[in-house]
């Protein structure tokens, strides 16, 4: 599955939130994580930070989705929009 997070977040009125690239947000979350596959997370973070599409197999899709879903410092407005892309 190809995941493209090179998109801006939207506010509650459906307007783009300035400087809110989903890929960059997830990239920062990945590099700040203390658990998980460090090399895999690093690779994903580098690609997402550059605005690239990441291609994940079925098991990596679950890892990625659970990472976003279970991240405790990510606000719902951000988490929901990222999960919609997934």
C-alpha distance (Angstrom), angle and dihedral (degrees) to the residues before:
residue distance angle dihedral
X1 . . .
X2 3.78 . .
X3 3.79 115.1 .
X4 3.79 120.7 -160.8
X5 3.80 112.7 -171.5
X6 3.79 95.0 163.3
X7 3.80 90.2 119.5
X8 3.78 136.9 106.6
X9 3.78 122.6 -112.3
X10 3.79 117.9 -113.0
X11 3.79 125.8 -134.7
X12 3.80 122.9 -132.9
X13 3.81 90.2 -83.5
X14 3.81 91.5 54.8
X15 3.80 94.5 -107.5
X16 3.80 121.4 135.3
X17 3.78 115.1 -100.3
X18 3.80 108.5 -130.8
X19 3.82 115.9 -110.4
X20 3.81 93.4 3.2
X21 3.79 105.8 129.6
X22 3.82 109.3 170.0
X23 3.80 92.9 -148.3
X24 3.78 93.2 53.6
X25 3.81 91.2 46.9
X26 3.81 92.3 52.2
X27 3.81 90.9 43.4
X28 3.81 89.7 57.1
X29 3.80 91.2 47.5
X30 3.80 91.2 50.5
X31 3.81 95.5 50.8
X32 3.80 92.0 46.4
X33 3.80 93.8 50.9
X34 3.78 117.6 112.6
X35 3.81 96.3 -162.9
X36 3.77 132.5 51.5
X37 3.79 137.8 51.2
X38 3.81 101.2 -32.6
X39 3.81 96.4 -162.6
X40 3.80 93.8 46.4
X41 3.81 93.1 45.9
X42 3.81 90.5 47.5
X43 3.82 91.7 51.5
X44 3.81 92.2 48.5
X45 3.81 91.5 46.6
X46 3.80 93.1 51.8
X47 3.81 91.9 50.8
X48 3.80 95.6 43.6
X49 3.80 91.9 47.4
X50 3.83 89.1 55.6
X51 3.82 91.0 50.1
X52 3.80 92.9 -109.8
X53 3.79 126.8 146.7
X54 3.79 116.1 -110.6
X55 3.80 120.3 -144.9
X56 3.80 113.0 -147.0
X57 3.79 131.0 -174.3
X58 3.82 119.9 -136.1
X59 3.81 96.1 -87.3
X60 3.82 93.5 45.5
X61 3.81 89.3 49.6
X62 3.80 88.7 59.2
X63 3.82 92.3 46.4
X64 3.81 91.1 49.5
X65 3.81 94.6 44.8
X66 3.81 93.1 47.5
X67 3.80 90.8 47.0
X68 3.82 90.4 57.2
X69 3.81 94.4 38.2
X70 3.80 94.6 51.3
X71 3.81 98.9 39.1
X72 3.79 104.9 122.7
X73 3.80 99.7 -159.5
X74 3.78 97.0 50.7
X75 3.82 113.8 100.9
X76 3.81 118.1 -125.9
X77 3.84 92.8 -115.9
X78 3.82 88.7 60.5
X79 3.79 98.5 36.4
X80 3.82 93.9 50.8
X81 3.80 94.3 50.8
X82 3.80 93.0 48.2
X83 3.82 91.3 47.9
X84 3.82 89.6 50.8
X85 3.80 89.0 59.3
X86 3.79 90.0 51.2
